Amino acid sequence: MSATETIEHVTVKSPQRMQELGRALAGLLRPGDLVLLTGELGAGKTTLTRGLGEGLGVRGAVTSPTFVIARVHPPLAGGPALVHVDAYRLGGGLDEMEDLDLDVSLPESVVVVEWGDGKVEELSEDRLHVVIERAVGADAPAAPAEGEAPDEDDVREVTVRGVGPRWADVDLTVLAGA
């Protein structure tokens, strides 16, 4: 880990807790922040972004922008807009993303890009990488027995990594309590 990189690991045990993590993360974000979300299909990327939208106080329901590629959620008050991008269907790098004009939106918005690794890092030297991992296949937890908490199947390990000078002094440990 370099001097311009911070990391926090959080265990999330339900979709509601993932949304709470998003709300907590929103408290650390400001206009110009780029957030890259990585995780398998169904890992909770959009659920986390829904919490970000709530925490930022933006208009409109935050849903997956898979088929429209990007959605802009304007602020209800004085905060930044949320630009939510799903790069899953985009095969190219930043060249293909240029049509979305993310570089224009970035200074006054919080830009969240699902499936953005390897595609949008060039937008900013300062960015937040959020990796959501869940057990799949043989590694998945067994279905809960009668009387056990039903959310065990929803356990996710979330790694939040701040890259660049913007994140060097940000205390990501506040996310552990989310």
Secondary structure as GFF3:
##gff-version 3
##sequence-region A 1 178
A	DSSP	beta_strand	5	12	.	.	.	ID=ss1
A	DSSP	alpha_helix	15	26	.	.	.	ID=ss2
A	DSSP	beta_strand	34	39	.	.	.	ID=ss3
A	DSSP	alpha_helix	45	56	.	.	.	ID=ss4
A	DSSP	beta_strand	70	73	.	.	.	ID=ss5
A	DSSP	beta_strand	81	86	.	.	.	ID=ss6
A	DSSP	alpha_helix	94	97	.	.	.	ID=ss7
A	DSSP	three_ten_helix	98	100	.	.	.	ID=ss8
A	DSSP	alpha_helix	102	105	.	.	.	ID=ss9
A	DSSP	three_ten_helix	106	108	.	.	.	ID=ss10
A	DSSP	beta_strand	109	114	.	.	.	ID=ss11
A	DSSP	three_ten_helix	121	123	.	.	.	ID=ss12
A	DSSP	beta_strand	127	134	.	.	.	ID=ss13
A	DSSP	three_ten_helix	137	139	.	.	.	ID=ss14
A	DSSP	three_ten_helix	150	154	.	.	.	ID=ss15
A	DSSP	beta_strand	156	163	.	.	.	ID=ss16
A	DSSP	alpha_helix	165	168	.	.	.	ID=ss17
A	DSSP	three_ten_helix	172	177	.	.	.	ID=ss18
###
